[in-house]
Amino acid sequence: MPALQTALTDWYADHARDLPWRRAAFHEQYGAWGTLVSEFMLQQTPVARVVPHLQAWLERWPTPVVQAGATPAEVVHHWANLGYPRRALWLHRAAVEVVERHDGVVPRDVHALLALSGIGDYTARAVAVFSYGDRHPVVDTNTRRVIARVIDGRAQPESPSKRDLSRMAALLPDDVAESAAFNAAMMELGAVVCTARTPHCDMCPIAASCAWLAAGRPDTGDTRRRQARYEGSDRQTRGGVLRALRHADEHRMPADAVLPDWPDPVQRDRAIDSLIADGLVEAEDGMLLLPR
């Protein structure tokens, strides 16, 4: 696949978006910790929502040591509207673990990274590759879609599996530096050109190698699990509860004053119970508060 590798990395060098975590100054200032924080924020959250929060977060907590000294309430409060707030608690726990197990330095080893709270295959390898420059396959949703189209001739990828890593590994250039660029280029292509709904095949640098395009872009079905609608969901209710507590004095308020006009009281109570079970909210003498 040398021609595909070269075409894609050349395209990336000319067209990559200017994102904070891709800048040399970012890595010089924050190192692997900055990469880790950015990857936590980017999980299931669009880039446009992450960028405004990332710099403020790292200015407040520039190292794992400083982050570990924060309270859970502080991290949940400053997570703001990024969504999936459990990630804030996982990030905080990961920082504590980095301090306790690795003397405050984010580890380089993938297995050590996987042992930290909230870190899976993608995030562990992203830190090892994009911060430390090691050679590993990095696979996100965008990468999987590019592989599905270019290699398999499918419109959409199948459900994620461990096989994704071996398939990406087979495509990586042997050179370590080139492999890092190729990982980034695959993700970038899927994010801005080979998109899920409206792929821009006329702009694709590897269109000549694409099995799906050569087959006429057939509709091969989509077996991916669909995310439930947000409007009216428990997720929306949970977000409303956390938003109320983030803006309350001392991040606490009477339980019956939290979303008192929510149209479905049963759903509201269910959301509160689930937040307590997740450690995102605490209950005390009829009050609800962010975790201490």
Order of alpha helices (4+ residues) and beta strands (2+ residues): alpha-alpha-alpha-alpha-alpha-alpha-alpha-alpha-alpha-alpha-alpha-alpha-alpha-beta-alpha-beta-beta
